[in-house]
Amino acid sequence: MALNLTLKPYERIVVNGCMMRNGGRKSTLTIENRADIIRETDLLKPEAAATPVRAAYFLIQSALIYPERRDKLASAAQQQLAKLATAFGTELRSHVFEAANNVSQSEYFAALRQLRPLIKREDEVLGPPPGSEVSAGDQTRIST
């Protein structure tokens, strides 16, 4: 099944570790085979990875973006997720387990999606960390 991505003018995406920027017009790309893809709006800035859940998110994001370091990053992400498993109640703990399962299957974007409710809860408790431009639940932009 193909993936259709509609990109805003100048929107960035990372495809298989390569940062790309759309031109000055809205456009649609059709991805016809498997590729590691993440939109700029789903990327977390390094300085925003200051909380336990955001640190796990950043490690998984990095595994998605940097295939040459993927094994090491995925292992570190699994360790971080293991630490998180005891930090949440039953209702949210399943997201940690699903994220860990997705990482073990190299489904990094699905793992990131599982962490979004945890980031939202973490921000409710701790407040958003310095350097995050958008409150939790929304996506934080990367600057390059």
N, C-alpha and C positions, 0 to 999 in steps of 0.2 A: 504494500500500500504506500502510495506516494505521500510526501509531506509538502504541503503548500505553505510557504512563508510569505506573508505580505509585509514588506519593509517600508517604513516611513522614510522620507528624504533624509539622507546622511546617517541613517541608523546603522549601527555596527552589529555584526554577528561573528561568532567564532565557529569555523567549520574545520573539524579535524586538526585543531591547534592553530589554524591560520585566521588572523583577525582580518575581517573584510568590512568595507563601508559601502553602503548603498550610495548611488548618485543623488542628484538634486530632485529626483521625482520619486513618487511612490511606485514600487514595483513588486512583483510577485515572483518568487523562485519556486520551482518544483524540484524537490529532492526525491529522486527515484530509487535510490538504494540506501543502505544503512550508512549513517555518518554521525559523528559526534558534533552536535550543534547546540549553541547556546546564544541567546539574544543578549545584547548589551544590558537591557533592563533587568535581566536575571543575574547579572554579575555583582558580586559583593566586593567592595573596596577592601584592600588589605587592612587598613586602619580600622575598619568597622568589624573586623573579626576578633573583637575584644571580649566576647562572652563565649561560654562553652558551646552553645548551639551554633552560633555564627562561626566559631572556629572549625567545627565539624563541617559546616556548609562550605567554608572557604577551602578546606582540604579536598572535599569532593569536587568542588568547582575546579580546583587546580588539577585534579586527576583527569577531569574531562578536557581541560585546555592543553595540558602538557603530556601527550602520550608517551614521550620518552622517559618521563618520571612517574608514570602511572602506578606501577607496582608499589613503589615506596609510599606514594601519596595515599593510595587506597588502603594500605596497611595502617598508616597513621590515622586515616579517617575511621577505620574500623575500631581502633583503640579508643579514639575520642567518643565514638558512638557507644562503646561498651561502658564508658564512664557515665554517659547520659542515661543509660537504661534505668538506673536507680533514682534518677533525679525527678522523674515525672510519675504522676499517678497513672492508674490503669487506663484511663481514657486517652491520654496522650502517649503513653509508653509504646503503644502499637506503632506509632509513627517512627520511633527510633528503630524498632525491629524491622519494619518495612524498609527503612533507609539502609540499614545494614545488609539486608537481603539483596536489595538492588545493587549496592556496591559490590557484593560478592559475585553478582551476575554481570558486572560491568555495565549496568544500566544507571549511569551517573546522573542523568537529568531527572530520571524518576526518583532517585534518592534525594536530590535537591528539592523536588516537589513535596516529598514527605516531611522535610524539615521546616517548611514554611509555617505550618500551624504552631510548631515549637518555638520558632523565632517570635511569632506574635505573642505567645504566652510569656516567653522570656522577657520581652519588652514591657509587658504589662507588670511584671514583677520587678524587674531591674531598671526599667527605662531604657530607651535606645542608647547605644554607646556613642561616644563622640566620633564624628566622622561619618555617621550614617546620615544621609540626606533625607531619607524618607522613613517614616515610622514603620515598625515591623508589620509584616503581612504584605506590605508593598515591597517592591524590589528596589535595591540600592544600585545606583549607576556607578560604573567604573570610569575613571578618568585616565586617558592616555593622550 
